[in-house]
Amino acid sequence: MTDLAKSVFLEAAPFLLVDDVVKSGEYWRDVLGFNLGRYFGNPPGFTIMQRNTARVMLRQAKSPAALSNTARLHEALDLYIWVSDVTALHDELKARGAEIVNPPEVEDGRNEMLVRELNGYLLCFGEVRGWPY
């Protein structure tokens, strides 16, 4: 076994292209409940959103920037986020005005919910049973 096999993966942060990073950052803050990091660039072109240990990077690109995986494969997702309580998150996001595509339901043994965000990306929130371990 090499030393590389001993490396521990800590986190992953998806990198999403958006048409307007400020508008998108405010959406992720106000509707999805993430903390808005600082904007990078002048004018702003990049930010990192965070909620607990989940992070998402948003990068402004020439419009139209966002291209959901669902445009190429209907049953695809753009982002999967594991959460401790998907039902509570559903209630929170619904009250914040999120577009709930599918409310929480058990899919392959996991309680999951689908949300379409401002740029058209399809987000799946899946509940981790017994969290915290």
NORGIUR-V664656 format. One record per residue. N is the residue number from 1. RES is the residue in one small letter. PSI is psi in whole degrees, -180 to 180 (999 if undefined). OMEGA is omega in radians with two decimals (NA if undefined). D_LAST is the distance of its C-alpha to the last C-alpha in Angstrom with 1 decimal. Layout:
# NORGIUR-V664656
n=(N/N)
res=(RES/RES)
psi=(PSI/PSI)
omega=(OMEGA/OMEGA)
d_last=(D_LAST/D_LAST)
This chain:
# NORGIUR-V664656
n=(1/2/3/4/5/6/7/8/9/10/11/12/13/14/15/16/17/18/19/20/21/22/23/24/25/26/27/28/29/30/31/32/33/34/35/36/37/38/39/40/41/42/43/44/45/46/47/48/49/50/51/52/53/54/55/56/57/58/59/60/61/62/63/64/65/66/67/68/69/70/71/72/73/74/75/76/77/78/79/80/81/82/83/84/85/86/87/88/89/90/91/92/93/94/95/96/97/98/99/100/101/102/103/104/105/106/107/108/109/110/111/112/113/114/115/116/117/118/119/120/121/122/123/124/125/126/127/128/129/130/131/132/133)
res=(m/t/d/l/a/k/s/v/f/l/e/a/a/p/f/l/l/v/d/d/v/v/k/s/g/e/y/w/r/d/v/l/g/f/n/l/g/r/y/f/g/n/p/p/g/f/t/i/m/q/r/n/t/a/r/v/m/l/r/q/a/k/s/p/a/a/l/s/n/t/a/r/l/h/e/a/l/d/l/y/i/w/v/s/d/v/t/a/l/h/d/e/l/k/a/r/g/a/e/i/v/n/p/p/e/v/e/d/g/r/n/e/m/l/v/r/e/l/n/g/y/l/l/c/f/g/e/v/r/g/w/p/y)
psi=(134/168/-28/-32/-15/-5/134/127/132/-50/167/143/112/153/107/134/136/158/-36/105/-33/-49/-42/-44/-43/-37/-50/-33/-55/-35/-43/-7/19/157/133/118/-179/156/142/140/160/101/164/138/-7/145/161/122/146/138/115/-122/1/130/147/130/134/125/125/135/168/133/140/122/-45/132/103/144/-26/-18/-26/-27/107/-42/11/166/162/-27/136/126/125/135/164/-27/96/-29/-44/-39/-40/-49/-42/-51/-36/-44/-27/-4/18/150/99/114/-46/123/170/131/154/124/117/40/-1/135/118/158/143/136/135/123/177/-41/1/0/141/118/136/129/121/137/134/113/142/16/141/154/999)
omega=(-3.13/3.08/3.13/-3.13/-3.14/-3.13/-3.14/3.06/-3.09/-3.11/2.97/3.13/3.10/-3.08/-3.09/3.06/-3.11/3.12/-3.08/-3.04/3.14/3.12/3.13/3.11/3.12/3.08/-3.13/3.09/-2.97/-3.06/-3.09/3.03/3.11/3.01/-3.13/3.06/3.12/3.07/3.08/3.10/3.09/0.12/-3.10/3.14/-3.05/3.01/3.05/3.11/3.14/2.99/-2.99/-3.14/3.10/3.12/3.06/3.10/3.11/-3.12/3.09/3.11/3.14/-3.09/-0.04/-3.06/-3.04/3.03/-3.14/3.04/-3.13/3.08/-3.14/-3.12/-2.99/-3.06/3.14/3.02/3.03/-3.06/3.07/-3.14/3.08/-3.12/-3.12/-3.07/-3.06/3.12/3.09/3.11/3.09/-3.13/3.13/-3.08/3.08/3.12/3.13/3.09/3.12/3.06/3.13/-3.14/3.06/3.07/-3.11/3.03/-3.13/3.13/-3.11/3.07/-3.12/3.08/-3.05/3.10/3.10/3.13/3.04/-3.11/-3.01/-3.07/3.14/3.12/3.13/-3.11/3.05/3.07/-3.11/-3.09/3.06/-3.14/3.07/3.14/-0.12/-3.05/NA)
d_last=(28.6/29.4/27.9/26.8/24.4/22.6/21.9/18.4/18.1/16.6/17.4/20.0/22.3/24.6/28.2/30.0/33.8/35.2/38.7/38.2/35.5/36.2/36.3/33.1/31.3/32.4/31.2/27.7/27.8/29.5/28.3/24.8/23.8/23.4/24.8/28.1/28.6/32.2/34.6/36.1/39.7/42.9/42.9/39.1/37.7/34.1/31.0/27.3/25.2/21.7/19.2/16.2/15.5/17.3/20.9/24.0/27.4/30.5/33.8/37.1/39.4/42.8/42.7/41.7/38.6/35.8/35.8/33.0/32.1/33.0/36.6/36.7/34.4/34.0/30.7/29.1/26.6/26.8/23.3/19.8/17.1/13.5/12.8/10.5/13.7/16.6/19.0/18.9/19.4/22.3/23.9/23.7/25.0/27.7/28.9/29.1/31.3/29.2/30.6/28.3/29.4/27.2/25.3/21.9/22.3/20.6/21.5/20.7/18.0/16.2/17.3/19.1/21.8/24.6/26.2/29.4/29.7/33.0/34.0/33.3/30.1/27.9/24.2/21.6/18.4/15.8/13.0/9.5/8.8/6.0/4.9/3.8/0.0)
